[in-house]
């Protein structure tokens, strides 16, 4: 608002400040959320031993990462023995027997991917929102939707090939020359598009999530400010708006999250065993298969943990 009109002066945030803020937020988020996923994986592993080559999904609160099990020793964090009776029991036993640092096992390699993706996403969203509001006016309700869609679409597209390379490196120790040969061979055999395999279900989950999240977030934040007679939102208003809009978007897009996880896992298993990929591996075919085997509830597997992470 113009200071001459009686409102407070708005401090403009530079792109560098936005990058630093989103980077700090990404690291803090991963430190808070990762222990939940580490405990979930440890609980799953004790009832279903993970053989070499099998995949599991690791979430650091910022991104989901496909991880491939290594050799059969118990030295890797997800194969350490433990007799857990539940989530709280697992937390306490891991801290007591292995030290509190074990709650963040496997985090550093994923941050190499997740932090840049988060910085790209939030910086692009803020910049696009500012540009669109300066061109179209500040009261256009569809601005958060457009900015959210474009920002997430761009972040997913940039990071997707890097995530494929990270998964390949995690499954087997590669030198940079071997990695270059792997990428070159994959491109020559299947084309450049093969580097974005698994991109479609990720976009189907992340882009609608981003559009719903930012629209509801901006609407809720504005409404709460008006109800509280405030010009600028407080921390609690931002937190409440983010929690409510994130929970709603997570529930609405969970079916695509379930399909994405299953498709990425199946694709990796076929490729690692050098088996031809079946023709019925499309997103919609996998979704119909899940409904056929488990009913509609199968598309909402992990609903509680998704709401907590969001």
Backbone as numpy.savetxt, mean C-alpha at the origin, in Angstrom:
# Nx Ny Nz CAx CAy CAz Cx Cy Cz
-7.34 32.90 2.02 -8.20 34.09 2.02 -7.31 35.33 2.02
-7.79 36.40 1.37 -7.04 37.66 1.30 -7.02 38.30 2.67
-5.84 38.71 3.15 -5.77 39.35 4.45 -6.61 40.60 4.55
-6.77 41.34 3.40 -7.58 42.55 3.41 -9.05 42.26 3.64
-9.46 41.03 3.36 -10.86 40.65 3.56 -11.13 40.28 5.00
-10.12 40.31 5.83 -10.34 40.03 7.24 -9.95 38.65 7.68
-9.55 37.77 6.74 -9.18 36.40 7.10 -7.69 36.29 7.35
-7.26 35.21 7.98 -5.84 35.01 8.24 -5.06 34.76 6.95
-3.81 35.14 6.97 -2.95 34.93 5.80 -2.57 33.46 5.67
-2.67 32.93 4.46 -2.36 31.52 4.22 -0.88 31.38 3.87
-0.19 30.52 4.57 1.23 30.26 4.31 1.34 29.19 3.24
2.01 29.52 2.16 2.17 28.57 1.06 3.30 27.59 1.37
3.04 26.32 1.10 4.02 25.27 1.34 4.71 24.95 0.03
6.02 24.91 0.04 6.79 24.65 -1.18 6.79 23.14 -1.47
7.06 22.74 -2.72 7.14 21.30 -3.04 8.16 20.56 -2.19
9.31 21.21 -1.90 10.33 20.56 -1.07 9.81 20.30 0.33
9.08 21.26 0.89 8.49 21.06 2.21 7.45 19.94 2.18
6.67 19.86 1.10 5.69 18.79 0.96 6.38 17.43 0.89
7.50 17.37 0.16 8.25 16.11 0.07 8.79 15.68 1.43
9.36 16.64 2.15 9.92 16.32 3.47 8.82 15.88 4.43
7.66 16.56 4.38 6.55 16.21 5.26 6.01 14.82 4.94
5.83 14.51 3.64 5.30 13.20 3.26 6.31 12.10 3.56
7.60 12.39 3.42 8.64 11.40 3.75 8.63 11.09 5.24
8.54 12.14 6.06 8.47 11.94 7.52 7.21 11.17 7.90
6.09 11.55 7.31 4.83 10.85 7.59 4.88 9.39 7.18
5.53 9.12 6.04 5.63 7.74 5.56 6.43 6.87 6.53
7.54 7.42 7.01 8.39 6.65 7.94 7.65 6.41 9.26
6.99 7.44 9.79 6.24 7.28 11.04 5.10 6.28 10.89
4.41 6.34 9.74 3.32 5.39 9.50 3.83 3.96 9.47
4.93 3.75 8.77 5.47 2.38 8.67 5.93 1.87 10.03
6.49 2.75 10.85 6.93 2.34 12.19 5.75 1.94 13.07
4.60 2.57 12.86 3.42 2.28 13.67 2.67 1.05 13.18
2.61 0.85 11.86 1.75 -0.19 11.29 2.47 -1.52 11.09
3.77 -1.49 10.79 4.51 -2.72 10.50 4.38 -3.80 11.57
4.46 -3.48 12.88 4.32 -4.53 13.89 3.03 -5.34 13.76
1.94 -4.70 13.33 0.68 -5.43 13.16 0.81 -6.51 12.08
1.49 -6.16 10.99 1.62 -7.12 9.89 2.65 -8.19 10.21
3.72 -7.83 10.93 4.72 -8.82 11.34 4.07 -9.88 12.22
3.25 -9.45 13.17 2.55 -10.39 14.05 1.57 -11.25 13.26
0.87 -10.64 12.30 -0.08 -11.41 11.46 0.65 -12.49 10.68
1.79 -12.16 10.09 2.55 -13.13 9.30 3.10 -14.24 10.19
3.59 -13.89 11.39 4.12 -14.89 12.31 3.01 -15.84 12.76
1.81 -15.32 13.00 0.68 -16.17 13.39 0.29 -17.13 12.25
0.30 -16.61 11.03 -0.04 -17.45 9.88 1.04 -18.51 9.65
2.31 -18.14 9.83 3.42 -19.05 9.55 3.48 -20.21 10.52
3.06 -20.00 11.78 3.17 -21.09 12.74 2.15 -22.19 12.46
1.04 -21.85 11.80 0.05 -22.88 11.45 0.23 -23.41 10.05
0.99 -22.68 9.22 1.18 -23.08 7.83 2.62 -22.75 7.45
3.53 -23.73 7.66 4.95 -23.50 7.41 5.17 -23.05 5.98
5.97 -22.02 5.82 6.21 -21.43 4.51 7.40 -22.09 3.83
7.17 -22.93 2.81 8.28 -23.58 2.11 9.00 -22.60 1.20
10.22 -22.99 0.80 11.00 -22.16 -0.10 10.24 -21.93 -1.41
10.21 -20.67 -1.85 9.55 -20.33 -3.10 8.12 -19.87 -2.93
7.50 -20.14 -1.76 6.12 -19.71 -1.55 6.10 -18.21 -1.28
5.00 -17.57 -1.66 4.89 -16.12 -1.51 3.98 -15.75 -0.35
4.24 -14.60 0.24 3.31 -14.02 1.19 3.36 -12.51 1.02
2.31 -11.84 1.48 2.21 -10.38 1.31 2.60 -9.69 2.61
3.51 -8.72 2.48 4.01 -7.96 3.63 3.58 -6.51 3.45
2.90 -5.96 4.46 2.44 -4.57 4.38 3.12 -3.74 5.46
3.70 -2.61 5.05 4.33 -1.72 6.01 3.47 -0.48 6.29
2.18 -0.57 5.92 1.28 0.55 6.14 1.26 1.54 5.00
2.23 1.45 4.10 2.31 2.34 2.96 2.01 1.61 1.66
2.57 0.40 1.53 2.38 -0.42 0.33 2.33 -1.88 0.73
1.72 -2.69 -0.13 1.80 -4.14 0.01 2.96 -4.64 -0.84
3.78 -5.53 -0.28 4.95 -6.06 -0.99 4.85 -7.58 -1.05
5.06 -8.12 -2.24 5.09 -9.58 -2.40 6.47 -10.08 -2.00
6.52 -10.98 -1.01 7.79 -11.52 -0.52 7.85 -13.01 -0.82
9.04 -13.48 -1.13 9.26 -14.88 -1.49 10.10 -15.54 -0.41
9.64 -16.71 0.05 10.34 -17.41 1.14 11.71 -17.89 0.67
12.68 -17.78 1.57 14.05 -18.18 1.26 14.27 -19.62 1.70
15.55 -20.00 1.85 15.89 -21.37 2.22 15.21 -21.78 3.51
15.15 -23.06 3.78 14.33 -23.59 4.85 14.85 -23.44 6.26
15.87 -22.62 6.50 16.36 -22.45 7.87 15.40 -21.57 8.66
15.56 -21.64 9.99 14.73 -20.83 10.86 15.35 -19.48 11.18
16.38 -19.09 10.43 17.05 -17.83 10.71 16.26 -16.63 10.22
15.52 -16.80 9.12 14.73 -15.68 8.61 13.60 -15.39 9.59
13.21 -14.12 9.69 12.32 -13.69 10.77 10.94 -14.37 10.72
10.42 -14.64 9.52 9.07 -15.18 9.43 9.02 -16.69 9.68
10.21 -17.34 9.87 10.23 -18.77 10.16 10.72 -19.08 11.57
10.94 -18.06 12.36 11.39 -18.30 13.73 10.29 -19.02 14.51
10.65 -20.02 15.30 9.64 -20.79 16.02 8.92 -19.94 17.07
7.68 -20.28 17.30 6.89 -19.58 18.32 5.55 -20.25 18.48
5.08 -20.30 19.70 3.77 -20.90 19.97 2.86 -19.79 20.49
2.17 -19.14 19.57 1.36 -17.98 19.92 -0.12 -18.36 20.03
-0.78 -17.80 21.04 -2.19 -18.09 21.27 -3.12 -17.00 20.73
-2.54 -15.97 20.18 -3.34 -14.87 19.66 -2.45 -13.66 19.41
-3.08 -12.56 18.98 -2.31 -11.37 18.61 -1.55 -10.79 19.79
-2.24 -10.55 20.90 -1.57 -9.96 22.07 -0.48 -10.88 22.61
-0.77 -12.18 22.64 0.22 -13.15 23.11 1.46 -13.14 22.20
1.23 -13.01 20.89 2.36 -12.95 19.94 3.20 -11.70 20.16
2.55 -10.55 20.37 3.28 -9.32 20.65 4.19 -9.50 21.87
3.62 -10.00 22.95 4.37 -10.12 24.20 5.52 -11.12 24.08
5.28 -12.27 23.44 6.31 -13.30 23.33 7.44 -12.88 22.39
7.09 -12.20 21.30 8.13 -11.73 20.36 9.03 -10.72 21.05
8.43 -9.79 21.80 9.23 -8.77 22.50 10.10 -9.42 23.57
9.51 -10.37 24.33 10.24 -11.00 25.44 11.36 -11.91 24.94
11.10 -12.70 23.90 12.06 -13.71 23.45 13.04 -13.21 22.39
12.62 -12.25 21.57 13.44 -11.84 20.44 13.86 -10.37 20.48
13.27 -9.63 21.40 13.57 -8.20 21.47 12.56 -7.38 20.68
12.38 -6.14 21.09 11.35 -5.30 20.48 11.64 -5.00 19.01
12.92 -5.01 18.60 13.26 -4.73 17.20 12.65 -5.75 16.24
12.34 -6.95 16.74 11.76 -7.99 15.87 10.40 -7.61 15.33
9.73 -6.67 15.99 8.41 -6.23 15.51 8.52 -5.45 14.20
9.73 -5.05 13.84 9.94 -4.33 12.58 10.79 -5.15 11.61
10.72 -6.46 11.73 11.48 -7.35 10.85 11.06 -7.16 9.40
12.04 -7.14 8.51 11.75 -7.04 7.08 11.37 -5.66 6.60
11.40 -4.66 7.49 10.95 -3.32 7.10 11.92 -2.57 6.19
13.24 -2.52 6.48 14.14 -1.67 5.67 14.07 -1.88 4.16
14.08 -3.15 3.64 14.03 -3.30 2.17 12.76 -2.75 1.54
11.64 -2.81 2.26 10.38 -2.32 1.69 10.31 -0.80 1.68
11.01 -0.15 2.61 10.98 1.31 2.66 11.64 1.93 1.43
12.58 1.20 0.82 13.25 1.70 -0.38 12.23 1.95 -1.48
11.15 1.16 -1.49 10.10 1.33 -2.49 8.98 2.22 -1.97
8.57 2.00 -0.72 7.36 2.62 -0.20 7.51 4.12 0.04
8.66 4.54 0.55 8.84 5.97 0.85 8.82 6.82 -0.43
9.58 6.45 -1.49 9.47 7.25 -2.73 8.05 7.27 -3.31
7.36 6.13 -3.24 5.99 6.08 -3.77 5.08 7.03 -3.00
5.24 7.06 -1.68 4.41 7.94 -0.85 4.73 9.41 -1.11
6.01 9.71 -1.25 6.43 11.09 -1.53 5.87 11.56 -2.87
5.99 10.72 -3.90 5.44 11.05 -5.22 3.94 11.29 -5.13
3.25 10.40 -4.44 1.78 10.45 -4.35 1.30 11.73 -3.67
1.77 11.99 -2.47 1.26 13.14 -1.71 1.71 14.48 -2.28
2.94 14.53 -2.78 3.41 15.77 -3.38 2.63 16.09 -4.64
2.39 15.08 -5.48 1.59 15.27 -6.70 0.17 15.70 -6.36
-0.41 15.07 -5.33 -1.78 15.42 -4.94 -1.85 16.89 -4.51
-0.95 17.31 -3.64 -0.97 18.69 -3.15 -0.75 19.69 -4.28
0.19 19.39 -5.17 0.48 20.30 -6.28 -0.70 20.38 -7.26
-1.27 19.22 -7.59 -2.42 19.19 -8.50 -3.63 19.91 -7.91
-3.86 19.70 -6.62 -4.98 20.36 -5.95 -4.82 21.88 -6.00
-3.61 22.36 -5.73 -3.36 23.81 -5.75 -3.54 24.38 -7.15
-3.04 23.66 -8.17 -3.17 24.13 -9.56 -4.63 24.17 -9.99
-5.36 23.09 -9.69 -6.77 23.03 -10.11 -7.62 24.07 -9.40
-7.32 24.33 -8.14 -8.10 25.34 -7.40 -7.79 26.75 -7.91
-6.55 26.98 -8.32 -6.22 28.31 -8.86 -6.87 28.53 -10.23
-7.06 27.44 -10.98 -7.66 27.55 -12.32 -9.19 27.50 -12.28
-9.74 26.65 -11.40 -11.18 26.39 -11.43 -11.94 27.00 -10.25
-11.23 27.46 -9.26 -11.90 27.99 -8.07 -11.83 27.01 -6.93
-11.78 27.52 -5.73 -11.56 26.68 -4.55 -12.74 25.84 -4.13
-13.94 26.09 -4.65 -15.14 25.38 -4.17 -15.57 24.22 -5.06
-14.76 23.88 -6.06 -15.11 22.78 -6.94 -14.95 21.45 -6.19
-16.06 20.72 -6.02 -16.03 19.51 -5.18 -15.30 18.35 -5.84
-15.15 18.37 -7.17 -14.51 17.25 -7.84 -12.99 17.38 -7.91
-12.44 18.48 -7.44 -10.98 18.68 -7.48 -10.24 17.59 -6.70
-10.64 17.25 -5.46 -9.94 16.18 -4.74 -10.00 14.84 -5.47
-11.11 14.56 -6.16 -11.26 13.30 -6.89 -10.26 13.24 -8.04
-10.22 14.30 -8.84 -9.33 14.34 -10.00 -7.87 14.28 -9.55
-7.52 15.09 -8.56 -6.13 15.12 -8.08 -5.73 13.78 -7.48
-6.64 13.16 -6.71 -6.35 11.86 -6.11 -6.14 10.77 -7.14
-6.98 10.76 -8.18 -6.88 9.74 -9.23 -5.56 9.89 -9.99
-5.24 11.11 -10.42 -4.03 11.33 -11.22 -2.78 11.03 -10.39
-2.76 11.47 -9.12 -1.58 11.26 -8.28 -1.34 9.78 -8.01
-2.40 9.05 -7.69 -2.22 7.62 -7.41 -1.87 6.85 -8.67
-2.52 7.19 -9.78 -2.23 6.54 -11.06 -0.75 6.69 -11.41
-0.24 7.91 -11.23 1.16 8.16 -11.54 2.10 7.41 -10.62
1.81 7.39 -9.32 2.68 6.71 -8.35 2.73 5.21 -8.61
1.57 4.60 -8.87 1.51 3.16 -9.14 2.28 2.82 -10.41
2.13 3.63 -11.43 2.79 3.37 -12.71 4.31 3.47 -12.59
4.79 4.43 -11.81 6.24 4.60 -11.64 6.84 3.45 -10.82
6.15 3.04 -9.77 6.70 2.08 -8.82 6.54 0.63 -9.26
5.53 0.32 -10.06 5.21 -1.06 -10.40 6.39 -1.86 -10.97
7.14 -1.35 -11.95 8.30 -2.13 -12.45 9.38 -2.32 -11.39
9.58 -1.33 -10.54 10.59 -1.43 -9.49 10.21 -2.50 -8.46
8.91 -2.63 -8.20 8.46 -3.65 -7.26 8.68 -5.05 -7.82
8.51 -5.21 -9.13 8.78 -6.50 -9.77 10.25 -6.86 -9.62
11.13 -5.88 -9.83 12.57 -6.12 -9.71 12.93 -6.43 -8.25
12.35 -5.69 -7.30 12.63 -5.95 -5.89 12.24 -7.36 -5.48
11.08 -7.84 -5.97 10.62 -9.19 -5.65 11.59 -10.23 -6.22
12.07 -9.98 -7.43 13.02 -10.91 -8.07 14.33 -10.95 -7.29
14.81 -9.81 -6.85 16.06 -9.74 -6.09 15.91 -10.42 -4.73
14.71 -10.31 -4.14 14.49 -10.90 -2.82 14.42 -12.42 -2.88
14.01 -12.97 -4.03 13.86 -14.42 -4.16 15.21 -15.10 -4.39
16.18 -14.34 -4.95 17.49 -14.91 -5.24 18.50 -13.78 -5.30
19.70 -14.04 -4.80 20.73 -13.00 -4.80 21.23 -12.76 -6.22
20.98 -11.56 -6.72 21.38 -11.19 -8.07 22.48 -10.13 -8.02
23.45 -10.23 -8.93 24.35 -9.11 -9.15 23.63 -8.13 -10.07
24.17 -6.91 -10.17 23.52 -5.91 -11.03 23.57 -6.34 -12.50
24.63 -7.04 -12.90 24.71 -7.52 -14.28 23.65 -8.58 -14.54
23.46 -9.50 -13.58 22.44 -10.54 -13.72 21.05 -9.92 -13.76
20.84 -8.90 -12.92 19.55 -8.22 -12.89 19.27 -7.52 -14.21
20.31 -6.91 -14.78 20.16 -6.24 -16.08 19.81 -7.26 -17.16
20.47 -8.44 -17.11 20.16 -9.49 -18.10 18.73 -9.99 -17.93
18.29 -10.12 -16.67 16.92 -10.58 -16.41 15.90 -9.62 -17.00
16.10 -8.32 -16.74 15.16 -7.31 -17.25 15.20 -7.28 -18.78
16.40 -7.33 -19.36 16.53 -7.30 -20.82 15.86 -8.50 -21.47
16.05 -9.69 -20.86 15.43 -10.90 -21.40 13.92 -10.83 -21.30
13.42 -10.32 -20.18 11.97 -10.23 -19.99 11.35 -9.26 -21.00
12.04 -8.16 -21.24 11.54 -7.17 -22.20 11.58 -7.72 -23.62
12.66 -8.43 -23.96 12.79 -8.98 -25.32 11.78 -10.08 -25.59
11.44 -10.88 -24.55 10.52 -11.99 -24.73 9.05 -11.55 -24.66
8.74 -10.68 -23.69 7.34 -10.34 -23.44 7.00 -8.88 -23.69
8.01 -8.07 -24.06 7.76 -6.66 -24.30 7.85 -5.83 -23.01
7.91 -4.50 -23.21 8.01 -3.61 -22.06 6.83 -3.73 -21.11
5.67 -4.07 -21.67 4.45 -4.15 -20.85 4.56 -5.20 -19.75
5.46 -6.19 -19.94 5.61 -7.25 -18.95 6.15 -6.73 -17.61
6.84 -5.59 -17.65 7.35 -5.00 -16.41 6.23 -4.44 -15.54
5.05 -4.28 -16.13 3.91 -3.77 -15.37 2.87 -4.87 -15.11
3.31 -6.12 -15.12 2.39 -7.21 -14.82 1.93 -7.09 -13.36
0.65 -7.17 -13.14 0.09 -6.94 -11.80 -0.29 -5.48 -11.58
-0.04 -4.63 -12.61 -0.38 -3.21 -12.50 -1.89 -3.00 -12.48
-2.61 -3.75 -13.32 -4.06 -3.53 -13.46 -4.82 -3.71 -12.14
-4.66 -4.85 -11.43 -5.41 -4.98 -10.16 -4.96 -3.97 -9.11
-3.70 -3.53 -9.17 -3.24 -2.50 -8.24 -3.95 -1.18 -8.50
-4.06 -0.82 -9.78 -4.76 0.42 -10.15 -6.24 0.32 -9.78
-6.86 -0.84 -10.03 -8.28 -1.01 -9.71 -8.55 -0.87 -8.22
-7.56 -1.17 -7.39 -7.72 -0.98 -5.95 -7.34 0.43 -5.52
-6.15 0.89 -5.95 -5.59 2.12 -5.40 -6.25 3.39 -5.93
-6.61 3.41 -7.23 -7.19 4.62 -7.81 -8.58 4.92 -7.24
-9.52 3.95 -7.19 -10.80 4.24 -6.53 -10.64 4.58 -5.05
-9.71 3.89 -4.38 -9.45 4.19 -2.97 -9.04 5.65 -2.81
-8.11 6.10 -3.65 -7.61 7.46 -3.58 -8.71 8.47 -3.85
-9.53 8.21 -4.87 -10.62 9.13 -5.21 -11.61 9.25 -4.07
-12.04 8.10 -3.50 -13.00 8.13 -2.40 -12.40 8.74 -1.14
-11.14 8.40 -0.88 -10.50 8.89 0.34 -10.41 10.41 0.34
-9.85 10.97 -0.74 -9.62 12.41 -0.74 -10.91 13.21 -0.81
-11.90 12.71 -1.56 -13.18 13.42 -1.62 -13.83 13.46 -0.24
-13.93 12.28 0.39 -14.57 12.23 1.71 -13.76 12.98 2.76
-12.43 12.92 2.63 -11.57 13.61 3.58 -11.79 15.12 3.52
-11.80 15.69 2.31 -11.98 17.13 2.16 -13.37 17.57 2.60
-14.40 16.76 2.26 -15.77 17.10 2.64 -15.93 17.05 4.16
-15.44 15.98 4.78 -15.55 15.84 6.23 -14.78 16.93 6.97
-13.58 17.23 6.48 -12.76 18.25 7.13 -13.43 19.62 7.07
-13.99 19.95 5.91 -14.68 21.22 5.76 -15.91 21.29 6.66
-16.66 20.18 6.71 -17.88 20.13 7.53 -17.55 20.26 9.02
-16.50 19.57 9.47 -16.12 19.63 10.88 -15.60 21.02 11.26
-14.90 21.68 10.33 -14.43 23.04 10.59 -15.62 23.99 10.75
-16.62 23.83 9.87 -17.81 24.68 9.95 -18.56 24.46 11.25
-18.69 23.19 11.66 -19.39 22.86 12.90 -18.65 23.39 14.13
-17.33 23.43 14.03 -16.50 23.88 15.16 -16.21 25.38 15.08
-16.72 26.04 14.02 -16.51 27.46 13.81 -15.01 27.79 13.75
-14.29 26.99 12.96 -12.85 27.17 12.82 -12.51 27.46 11.36
-11.50 28.32 11.14 -11.06 28.60 9.78 -10.07 27.54 9.31
-9.13 27.15 10.19 -8.15 26.12 9.89 -8.44 24.87 10.72
-8.33 23.67 10.11 -8.61 22.44 10.86 -7.56 22.16 11.92
-7.99 21.61 13.04 -7.07 21.20 14.10 -6.55 19.79 13.80
-5.61 19.32 14.63 -5.08 17.97 14.46 -6.19 16.93 14.57
-7.09 17.11 15.55 -8.17 16.13 15.75 -9.13 16.11 14.57
-9.39 17.26 13.98 -10.27 17.30 12.81 -9.62 16.57 11.64
-8.34 16.81 11.41 -7.62 16.09 10.34 -7.58 14.60 10.61
-7.31 14.24 11.85 -7.22 12.82 12.22 -8.57 12.12 12.04
-9.63 12.74 12.53 -10.98 12.14 12.42 -11.41 12.02 10.96
-11.16 13.06 10.19 -11.53 13.03 8.76 -10.77 11.92 8.04
-9.48 11.80 8.32 -8.66 10.77 7.68 -9.08 9.37 8.08
-9.38 9.17 9.37 -9.76 7.84 9.86 -11.09 7.39 9.26
-12.07 8.28 9.24 -13.39 7.91 8.71 -13.35 7.68 7.20
-12.71 8.59 6.48 -12.66 8.44 5.01 -11.81 7.24 4.62
-10.72 6.98 5.37 -9.88 5.82 5.08 -10.60 4.51 5.32
-11.37 4.43 6.40 -12.13 3.21 6.71 -13.16 2.92 5.63
-13.87 3.97 5.21 -14.90 3.78 4.18 -14.27 3.33 2.86
-13.18 3.99 2.46 -12.53 3.64 1.19 -11.93 2.24 1.25
-11.39 1.85 2.42 -10.78 0.51 2.55 -11.82 -0.58 2.38
-13.00 -0.40 2.99 -14.07 -1.41 2.88 -14.57 -1.48 1.43
-14.74 -0.32 0.80 -15.29 -0.28 -0.56 -14.35 -0.92 -1.59
-13.05 -0.82 -1.38 -12.08 -1.34 -2.36 -11.44 -2.65 -1.94
-11.86 -3.22 -0.80 -11.25 -4.46 -0.32 -11.33 -5.61 -1.33
-12.45 -5.81 -2.05 -12.48 -6.90 -3.03 -11.32 -6.83 -4.03
-10.98 -5.63 -4.50 -9.87 -5.49 -5.44 -8.53 -5.75 -4.74
-8.45 -5.46 -3.45 -7.24 -5.76 -2.69 -7.03 -7.27 -2.60
-8.11 -8.01 -2.32 -8.04 -9.47 -2.24 -7.62 -10.06 -3.59
-8.22 -9.56 -4.68 -7.90 -10.05 -6.02 -6.45 -9.72 -6.38
-6.00 -8.51 -6.05 -4.62 -8.10 -6.35 -3.62 -9.03 -5.66
-3.85 -9.32 -4.39 -2.95 -10.19 -3.65 -2.89 -11.58 -4.27
-4.06 -12.13 -4.59 -4.11 -13.48 -5.15 -3.47 -13.52 -6.54
-3.71 -12.49 -7.35 -3.16 -12.48 -8.70 -1.64 -12.36 -8.67
-1.10 -11.48 -7.83 0.35 -11.32 -7.75 1.01 -12.60 -7.27
0.40 -13.25 -6.27 0.95 -14.49 -5.73 0.96 -15.59 -6.79
-0.17 -15.74 -7.50 -0.27 -16.78 -8.52 0.69 -16.52 -9.68
0.80 -15.27 -10.10 1.72 -14.94 -11.20 3.15 -15.28 -10.84
3.54 -14.97 -9.59 4.90 -15.27 -9.18 5.14 -16.78 -9.13
4.17 -17.54 -8.63 4.33 -18.98 -8.54 4.50 -19.60 -9.93
3.70 -19.14 -10.88 3.81 -19.66 -12.26 5.17 -19.31 -12.87
5.60 -18.07 -12.66 6.86 -17.63 -13.26 8.06 -18.32 -12.61
8.03 -18.48 -11.28 9.17 -19.08 -10.59 9.33 -20.56 -10.93
8.21 -21.23 -11.25 8.28 -22.64 -11.64 8.31 -22.82 -13.16
8.45 -21.67 -13.88 8.54 -21.67 -15.35 7.36 -22.39 -16.00
6.18 -22.12 -15.45 4.94 -22.70 -15.98 4.20 -21.63 -16.78
3.49 -22.02 -17.85 2.74 -21.03 -18.62 1.61 -20.44 -17.78
1.41 -19.14 -17.93 0.35 -18.47 -17.18 -0.99 -18.79 -17.81
-1.98 -19.29 -17.02 -3.29 -19.62 -17.59 -3.98 -18.39 -18.17
-4.88 -18.65 -19.10 -5.58 -17.54 -19.75 -6.65 -16.93 -18.85
-7.07 -17.65 -17.81 -8.12 -17.15 -16.93 -7.56 -16.41 -15.72
-6.49 -15.63 -15.94 -5.85 -14.91 -14.84 -6.25 -13.44 -14.82
-7.33 -13.08 -15.53 -7.76 -11.70 -15.50 -8.36 -11.37 -14.12
-8.43 -10.08 -13.83 -8.96 -9.64 -12.54 -10.37 -10.15 -12.31
-11.21 -10.04 -13.35 -12.61 -10.45 -13.19 -12.74 -11.96 -13.06
-11.88 -12.72 -13.76 -11.92 -14.18 -13.66 -11.55 -14.63 -12.24
-10.53 -14.00 -11.66 -10.13 -14.35 -10.30 -11.23 -13.98 -9.31
-11.86 -12.84 -9.53 -12.95 -12.41 -8.64 -14.11 -13.41 -8.68
-14.48 -13.85 -9.90 -15.56 -14.84 -10.01 -15.19 -16.16 -9.36
-13.93 -16.54 -9.48 -13.46 -17.78 -8.87 -13.53 -17.71 -7.34
-13.16 -16.57 -6.77 -13.23 -16.38 -5.31 -14.67 -16.46 -4.83
-15.58 -15.80 -5.54 -17.00 -15.83 -5.16 -17.56 -17.24 -5.29
-17.14 -17.96 -6.36 -17.61 -19.33 -6.55 -17.17 -20.27 -5.44
-15.95 -20.07 -4.92 -15.42 -20.96 -3.89 -15.83 -20.55 -2.47
-15.87 -19.25 -2.19 -16.08 -18.78 -0.81 -17.28 -17.88 -0.64
-18.01 -17.62 -1.73 -19.13 -16.69 -1.62 -18.64 -15.25 -1.62
-19.58 -14.31 -1.50 -19.22 -12.89 -1.50 -18.30 -12.52 -0.34
-18.41 -13.25 0.77 -17.58 -12.95 1.93 -16.09 -13.16 1.63
-15.79 -14.02 0.63 -14.40 -14.26 0.26 -13.72 -13.01 -0.28
-14.50 -12.07 -0.84 -13.95 -10.83 -1.37 -13.63 -9.83 -0.26
-14.06 -10.12 0.96 -13.82 -9.21 2.07 -12.96 -9.86 3.14
-12.12 -10.80 2.73 -11.18 -11.43 3.64 -10.19 -10.39 4.17
-9.99 -10.40 5.49 -9.06 -9.45 6.11 -9.66 -8.08 6.33
-11.00 -8.01 6.43 -11.68 -6.73 6.59 -11.20 -5.98 7.83
-11.07 -6.69 8.96 -10.71 -6.04 10.22 -9.32 -5.43 10.15
-8.34 -6.19 9.65 -6.95 -5.68 9.58 -6.85 -4.51 8.60
-7.64 -4.54 7.51 -7.61 -3.45 6.54 -8.12 -2.15 7.16
-9.17 -2.25 7.98 -9.72 -1.06 8.62 -8.73 -0.48 9.63
-8.02 -1.39 10.34 -7.04 -0.91 11.32 -5.90 -0.19 10.63
-5.39 -0.78 9.50 -4.28 -0.16 8.79 -4.67 1.17 8.18
-5.92 1.29 7.70 -6.35 2.52 7.04 -6.50 3.64 8.05
